[in-house]
Amino acid sequence: MSRKKVSRPYLERDVSWMYFNRRILQEARRKDVPLLERLSFLGIYSNNLDEFYRVRVASLNRIVEWGERSWAKESVLAKKTVRQIAKLYSRYMKEYEETVQEVYDELAGQNIFLINDTQADADQLAFLRSYYHDRLDGLIVPVSFSSVKHLDHESDESIYMAVRAVRRSESGKKMYEYSYFELPVQSCGRFVRLPDRDRKSYIMYLDDVVRCSLGYIFEGMGYSDMESYAFKFTRDAEMEIDDDRRNGILQKISKGLKSRKRGAPLRVLYDESMPEDLQRRVIGKLDLDKNDTVLKSGRYHNHKDLMKFPDCGRSDLKFKPMPPVGRSRLDGEGSILERIRQQDSFLHVPYHSFLSFLRVLHEAAMSREVKSIKITLYRLAKDSRVVRSLIGAARNGKKVTVVIELLARFDEESNMVWAQKLQEAGVKVIFGVEGLKVHSKVVHIGMKKGADIACISTGNFHEGNARTYTDCIIMTASRRIVHDVDQLFEFIEKPYLPVHFKELLVSPNDMKRRFLSLINAEIRNKKAGKPAYIKMKVNHVTDPVMVDKIYEAAASGVKVEMVVRGNCSIVTDGLPEGCDIRINGIIDRYLEHSRIFVFAAGGQNKVFIGSADWMPRNLDNRIEVVAPVYDPAIKQEMIRIVDMGLRDIRQGRLVDGTGENLPWTCDNPLPTGSQQALYEHYLQLEAEESAR
């Protein structure tokens, strides 16, 4: 007799994402967070929403509009999700605007004043007049609404000002003329700092600087009055990749980027005080449909610019600096490659300096003992030292292979440029595997004699990310792991060849199966009375199979504890008694990004790190790598990272599927946030290592 499948709760990933983004908003509301950092959190919240609408909501709308019978179930679910998102958006937006005003008011208490065009006095207006002629003159060219059919050629990364101007006829009758223009934020920044006065700082939005300058912008037009209102729209950012196999991959991506710029608008924000006749002209030029979002908003849009708000020299209103901790074990005199061959080592950025990893590549590029370097690259810094080392290695006669992912969202254009530079330097460039994103983060360094070296990372080899994302990099000469990493590059280059990985968990090959096997082992151990638990730290958990297996493990008595930053489809609210699943979501100064998995394994503690979250895309549709950690000291450090996250009541929020984001509680809380605690731990560890 077959057992009936028990239906378990599952929270849609896009609804859970809204709950996650609200946790960022909650950080901006906290009085114990420095004021300028609160502004930064508000900017991050706004920037996240933009990308979410451009990608996820765009995808949902496409499903709703598809109309195929075979997609009827998906269409109904997508429509329901879009409605839920709209309700949450509206609710959170009120909270957001209140927070922005609250922070501005508190800044005024610190003698940093944000003033608008109506508040500027004569001296400030004189400064703005000079500013216009020095910086803005010629950058703003209004376009009449009557001259364009649609705004399909305009970028959704910009803010626009809609202008209603009055011209009077000879009889004195008012005649309205309507135009719009793009704010030149790229050239001037979003905020203009006016001259300080009496130890007080004054800041003005570029929007208001422009309002003060309308007379200069429209000089000679004969208008008697002018008023301007901001609006912003978000486009569908999904690329239409041509499936014509005659086109090379670079040409496909280039064509796709152009199609992204022409993506249909799907969300519009406009100043709620905008007159109705001007509203009609703005909305009418955007070709919206019933599923798109049109919202009245405040005077200012595109708050992602708050991440670059002038600090006015007030370091006391920012987080206390945490300079990266060096690793004397790695960075001392002599060969860093030889040190790694003698003993495994690790970095946890940004607590540790990313320069240690760069030194590995730098030495490999020059060393006569190195014959080859292979690396996977997903995102790259603007002036990448990683790429410079790889180009140097190729010029030094090393065999250099780079797998570069051209479909890294919003970094496609940059990656194309780097790919061409690498090819020109003689580097063998592989553009991934068709149909699969290469999201793994690994390096293989081939030596002429003795053991080769491998690096496995949870994050991108990106200098900028390494200053703001928490990621772990393990460097090892373990033959078992190094051999598998080498095999991975063979698999990427020739995916049609069968490859069996003994040590690495690799998707889409067998990662999901092996994770399920590890969880099943915990269930068996629990029934056998052996130690059984699962601890993990990831960005997202949404794969239905993995979610269901976690419920099964918890129902069997296996204790499950997670630190999950973003999307989480597990609903712990209302679970049966004895079903022990607890999930903490941490938002702090650094973006939590490392993926670490710990299984009790009957008391052995099996530990893994890697690039994969538990999402269908990571487990089924990407090339990802998760590696075992064997070095006892590093193993203990990885467990420490997860445990400190589970003890963080200062920055943690309960992720239970309700969206309430209640404060996290636990039995043995840390006295500080986990990020501060880890930093202090690494300082102490380094002091001990230096003393030895």
N, C-alpha and C positions, 0 to 999 in steps of 0.2 A: 504494500500500500504506500503510495507516494505521500510525502509530507507536504502539507499546504504551505506555500511561501508566505512568511509574515511580512506585511507591509510596514516599512519603517519610515519615519519622517525624513524629508529631503528638502532643504532650502535652496531655492534657485540661486545660482551664483551671482546674478546681477542684483538681486535684492540684498544678498549678503554683502556685496561690494558697497552698496549705499550705506549699510550699517558700519562697514569699515571706514568709509570716508568721513562719516560722522564722528568717529573716534578722533580724527585729526581736528575736526571742528571743536571737539570737547577740550583738546589741548589748548586751543586758542582762547578758550574761555577761562582757563585756570589762572587764578591770581598769583600763584607761586611760580609761573613761567615768566621769564623776563619779557618786558613789553615788546621789544623789537622781534623777539622770537615768536611771540604770539602773532605779530603781523606776518611773519614768515609762514607759520602754520595756516593762516588764512589764505595766503598765496598758493600754498601747496594744495589746499582743499579745492580752490577754484581751478587750478591747472589740472588736477585729477578729473574734475567734472568735465572739463573740455574734452580731454582725451576719451573719457568714458562715453560721452555722447557721440564723438566722432567715430568710435569703433564699435562698442557694444550695442548702444541703442540703435546705431545704424544697421547692425546685423539683425537685431530684433525686428526693426521696421521692414527690412527686406523679406524676412520670413512671413510677416503679416501680409505683405503685399503680393507674395508669390502666387497664391491662388491655386496651386496644384492640389488635387484631391489627396494625393499620397502624403501631402504635408499638412493635412487638416488638423491633426492633433497638435503638431508643433506650432501651427499658426494660432490656435486657441491659447496655448500656453504663452506664446510670445506676446499676444495681445494683452493677456492678464498681467504679465510681467511689466510691460510698458506702462500700464495703468498704475501698478504699484510704485514704479519708479517715479512717475509724475506726482503722485501723492506725497511720497517721501521728499522729493525735490522741493515741492512747494512748502512743506513743513520745515525743512532744514534751511531753506532760503531766508525765511523770516528770522530764524535763529542766527543765521550768518550775518545778515545786515545789522541786527542788533549788536552782535559782537564787534563788527567793524567800527561802529559808532562808539561803542564802549571803550575800545582800545584807543581810538583817536582822542576821546575825552581824557583818558588817563595819560596819554602823551602830552596833552596840554598842561597837565599837572606837573610834568617834567620839563616844562618850558620848550616843548617842541609843538609848534602850532601848524596845523594843516588849514590853510585858508582858501576860500574860493574867490572867484572874480569880483563878487559884490563886496568882499571884505577888504580888498586891497586899498591901501591909502595912496596919497599922491606920490610919495617917494617910491613905493613899490610899483605903482603903475609906470613911473618913469623908468625903473629898472626893466620892467616887462617890455616896454617900448623898445629899449635898446636890445633886449634879448631877441625880440622878434626880428629886428633888422640884422642882427649878427648871426642868428642860428636858424630861424624859421623861414625867412624870406625866400620864396622860390620853391620851398619843399611842399607847399600846400596848393593844389590846383583843384578848385571845386568843379564838379561835373553836374550838369542839370539833369534832374530825374527824367525830364521829357526827352533827353537825348539818348537814353539807354533803354533797351527792352527788358533785360534782366541784369542782376548783379552777379552773373555766373563767372565773370572774369576776375572778381575780387577775392582776395585771400581771407580765409576765416581766422587767420591768426592776428588780424588787425582789429582796431576799434575805429568806428566811423562816426562822423558827426553829420547829422541831418540838419539842414539850415532852411528856415523860412524867412525870406526877406520881403520887405514892403517897398513897393514903388508906387508913388502917387501920380495919378493922371493930372492933366492940366486943371480938371475940375475939382481936384482934391480927393478923388475916390481912391481907396486902397486897392492895390493889385498885388497879389502874392506870387512870388517865384520861389521854386523849391530846388535845392541842390544838396549834394553830399560830398564829403572828402574823407580821406584816410588820415588818421592822426599819425604823424611821423615819429612813432615811438622808437623804431629801429635806429633812427638818426639822433634823437634827442633824449631818449629815455622817457619813462612815464612821469617822473617827478622832477620838478625844477626847484632847486633850493634858492630862495631869495636871500638877500644880505641879512646877517644876524643883526640884532639890535638889543641892547641892554641884556646881554647874555641869554637872549631868547632866539630860537631857531624858527624859521618860517619856511614851510614847504607848500607847493601848489601842484595839483594835478596838471599835466600837460593839457588836459581837456579845458581847464579853466584859463590857462595861459592863452590858449587859442580863442576862447570866448572874449578875452580882453583884447584880442588882436583882430576881431572880425572886420573892424573898420579898415585895417591895412590890407587884409586879404581881399576884400571886395572894393578896394579903393577905385574910384572912377566909374562904378556901376550905377551911381545915382540912387542908391537905396536910402530910405529915411529911417529904417529900423531893421534890425536883424536879431534872430534868436537861434540858438543851436542846441541840439539834443543828441546824446550818444545812443548808438545801437551797435549790436554785435550779433553775428550769427555763427553757427557751427555746422560744418559740412560733414557728409558721409566720407570717412577717411579710408574705407576699404578700396583697395586698388583692383582695377579690372585687368588682370594679367592675361595677355594674349596667349592662347594655347597653341599658336602656330609654331610647330617645331622647326620651321625654317628660320625663325628669329633666334639669335643668340640670347643667352640669359641677361647680359648687360643691356641689350636693346629692349628686352621685355620689361625689365625693371624701370628703365628710363621712360618707356611708354606708360607704364603703370603710374609712375609719379605724376606725369602730366594729367592722367585721368583723375588722380586724387584731387588735384587742384580744381577740377571741374565737378567734383562730387556735389550731389544735391544738398541744399541746406536742410537741416532737420531740427534746429533749435534757434530761436530768435529771442534776444533780450533787448528791451528798449526802455528808455526813460519814461516812467509812468506819467510825467508831466508833459510829454510830447503831445502837441495838439492833434486832434483826430484827423485833420486833413493831411498832416505830415505823416502820421501813422500809416494811413492808407497807401501813400506813395512808397514808403519803406517796405511794408509787407507785400504789396502788390508786385514788387520787383524781385521777390525771392522765390516765387513759384513753389509755395508750400502746399502740403496736402493735409488731410484730416488727422493723420497720425503724428504730425510734427508738433513740436512744443513752441508755443508763442507766449512769452511771459512779460508782464510789466515788471520793471525792476527799478533800482535806484538811479541816481544821477551818474554813477560811474560803473563801468563794466570791466571785464578782463582783470580780475583782481590777482591773477598770477603775478602781476608786476609788484605786488606787495613783497615778494621775495627779494626784491632789489630796492626796497625803501631806503632812502639815505639814513645812515646811522648817526649823522651829525656829530661824529666823534664820541658818541656815548657808549663806550664798551661796557659800562656798568649796566646797560639795558639789554645785554646779550648774554648768552651762555658763557661761563668761564672757560677759557681755552683748555683743551686737552691735547697737548702736543703728542704725536705718535711716539710710542715707546720703541727704542731700538732693540735689536736682538744681538747681543754680543756673541752669542753662540753661532750666529750666522755671519755677522758683519765685521768680525775681527780680522786680523792680518791673515794673509794666506788665501788659498783657493776656497771659495764658497761651494763649488761643485764637489770638492773633495770632502768637505765637511758633511754634505748631504749623503755622499756615498758611505761615510762612516756611520752616520746615524740619521734617521728620519727627523725632519723638522717641520714646523708649521708657522703660519702667520695668521693672525686674526685682525684684519684691517677693519676700521681705521685706527684701532687701538695700537697695532703695530704699523710700522712704516712700510708702504708698498715699495719703497726703494730697495728693500731686501730682495724682492722678486725681480725687480728691474736689474739688480746686480747679477742675478742668476743668468738672465738673458744676455747681459752685457759681457760677462765672462765667457759664456758659451759662444758668443759671436767672435771672440778673439782667440780663444784657447786652441792651441795646436792639437790638443787631445780630443777635441770635439769634431766629429765628422758630419753630423746632421742635426737639424732642429725641425720638429714638426709641432704645429700649434693650431688650435681652433680659435677663431676670433668671431665674436658676435657683435659687440659694440666697441668702438674705439674712441679715444680722446681726440680732441681737435688737433693737437700737436703731439701725436702718440710717440712716446719714447720706446714703446714696445715695437712699433713698426720700424723705428730707426735702427734698433738693434738687429732686427731680422734682415733689413736691407744691408746693414754692415756685415752680417754673417755671410750673406750671399756673395758680397764683394770680396770677402776673405776666402772664398772657395768652398764654403760649407754647402751641403745639400739642404736647402730650406724649402719646406712645404708648409703652406698656409691654407687652411680651410676657412674661408670667409663667408659669412652668411649675408647674402644680399637682401634677404627679406626681413632683417631686423627692423621692426616697425619704427618709422620716423627717423631711422638712421640709414635708410637705403642709399640715399644720395651720397652721404659721407663715405659709406663702405665701398661704393663704386669707385670713388676717387682713390681711396687707399689701395684697392685691388689693382688698379691700373699702375700706380706707382710701384707696387711690389713686383708686378709683372715686368715692368721696365728695368728693374734692378736684377732680373734673372731668377726671381723667386717662383717656384712652382705654386700657382694659385688654383685651388679647387673650389668651385662655387657650390659646395654642398651636394645634396642628393635631391634630385627632382621629386617633388611631392612631400619631402621631409625637411623641416628646418633643422639645421645643426645647432643645437643649443648647448651642447656639452662644452666644458671649459677645461681643456687638458693640454699638456705639453709633453713631448718626448724629446729627450736630448740623447743622441747616439754618440757613444764614446768609441775611440779607436781601439782601446784596450780596457778590459775590466767591465764593471757594471755600468749599464746605462741608467739614466735618471728620468723620473716622471713627476709632473706636478698636476695635481687635481684640485680644482677650485670650485667653490659654490657660486662664484660671481664672475663678471667679465674682467678681462685683463685690461682695465681701463683706469688710468690715473685719477680721473675726476670722480668716478664711482667709488674708488678706494678711499676717498676722503669723506664720503657721506653714507656709504652702504656698509653694513657689517657683513663680512664674508671671510671664509676660512680657505686657506691654501695649504695643502699638504705636499711636501717635497720628499720623495722617497727613491731609494735604489733597490727596493724589494723586487726581486726578479719576477715573482708571480704577478705583481701589479704592473710593473714596467712592460712585461711581455704583452699583457692584455691591452695596455694603452697603445702599444705599437700595432697590435692587431686591429684596434679601432680605426686607425688611419687607413689600413688596408680595406676595411669594410666600407668606409666612406668613399674611398676611391673606386672600389669595385663592389657595390652593394649586392650584386647578383651572386657573389661567391658566398657559400655557407661558412659562417664563422661562429665558433663556440667560445664564449668568454667564461673562463673558470672563476675569476675573482670579481671582475666588474659586473655590476647590474647595468645592462644597456637596453635602452628602449630604442625602437619598438620591438626589439628581439624578445627579451624575456624578463624585463624589469618588473612588470606588473605580476607575472607569475611568481617570481622569486620573493617579492614583497608579500604576496598572499601566503606563500610557503612559510615565511618567517612568522607571520601572524598566526597561522595554523599551528606552528610549533609552540607558540605561547599558550594557545588554547589547550593543547595536549599536556603541556607542562603544568598548567593550572589544575587540570583534572588529576594529574599524577602527584599533586602536592608539592611540586617544585616551584622555585621562584618564577613568577610570571608577571611581566608588565611591559608596557610600551610607552616610551617617551620620545617625543619628536619635536622638532622646530622646523617649520616650513612657512612658505608664503601663502600657499593656497591648498585647500582640500575640497575638491568638488567632484572627483571621479566617482560615479555611482557605485561601481564595484568595490572600490576601496572604502567608501563611506559605509556600505552595507557590511563589509567585513569587520570594520571597527565596531559597529553595533553588535555583531555576532560575538566578537572577542569580549566586549564589555559584559554582554549577557551571560557569558561563560565564567565571569568573575575576574577576568584580566583587567587590571587597573590601567587606564589609558589617560595619559597627561600630555597635552600639546601646547605649544606656543605657536599660534597661527596669526600672521600679520594681516592678511587680506581676506579673500573669499573663503568662506567656510560653510559647507552645505550640511554639516552635522548639527542636529538640533538636540541639545542636551536638556532643555527645559521640559519637564514632564516625563522624563524617562522612568521606567520601573525601578523600584528599590533594588539595590544591589548592582545596578548597571552603572559602573563608575567611570564616567568620562568627564574630564575637566579641561577647558580650553581657555588659555590666556592670550589676549591680544595686546601687544605692547607698542605704543607710539612714544618716541622720545627724540632726542636731538639727531640720532642717526637712524636711517631706514633699515629696519631688520630684514636681512636678505639671505642669511646662511640657511642651508638645509642640512639638518643633522638628525639621524635616526638611531635610536637606542632600543635594543630588545634584550630582555633579561636573559634569555637563552639558558634557563635553568641555573643561573648564577654565573654564567661566563661573561655576560654583557657584550653582545655583538654590537659594534658601532659602525655606522656608515655616514659618509658625507658626499654631497654631489650637487648637480645642477638641477635636479628634477623636483618639481612639486607634484602633488597628487591630483593632477587634472588630466582629463582625457587627452588634451593636446600634448602634454609632457610624456604620458605613458604610452600613447598609441601613435602619435603623429609627428614626433620629433626624435632626433638622435640625442639622447641624454645619457649621462654617465653618473652612476653612484658607486663609490669605492669603499671597501672595508678599511677600517683603521686598525692596524695591528700593533703599532708602537704603544706600550703600556702608558707612558707619560702623556702622549698626545691623546690617547683614548680617554684618559682621565680628564684632560682639558676639554674635550668635546662634550663629555657628560656634564662637566661643570657649567658650560655655557647654557645647556638646556635647563639644568637645575636652577641656575640663577634666574633664568627667565620665568620659571615656575614659582619662584619666591618673590617676584617683583610686584609688590602691592602699591608702589608709588606711581608707576606708569602703566600698570596692567589694568585691563578691563575684561570682565567676564563675557566670553563669546558663547552664547547659549541659543542663538537662533531667534531671539525676540527683538533684537535691535536696541534694547535698553542700554547696553554697554555699562552695566553696573560696575563699581570698583571691584577689583580682584581681591580675594581673601585667601589666606593659606595658613598652615599651622606654624611655619617657621619663617616668617617674613624677613627680607633684607632690610637693614636700616636706611638704605638708599635705593635708587633705581638700579636695575641690573646692569645698565651700561656704565654707570659710575662705579659700581662694585667690580665689574670686570676690569675696568681701567686701573683701579687701585690694585687689583690682584696682579696684573701684568707688571705694574711698577715694582711691586714687591718681588715678583719672580725674577725680573731683570736684575734687581739689586742683589739677589742671592746668587744668580748666575755670574754676575760681574765679580762678586766677592770670591767665588771659586776659581 
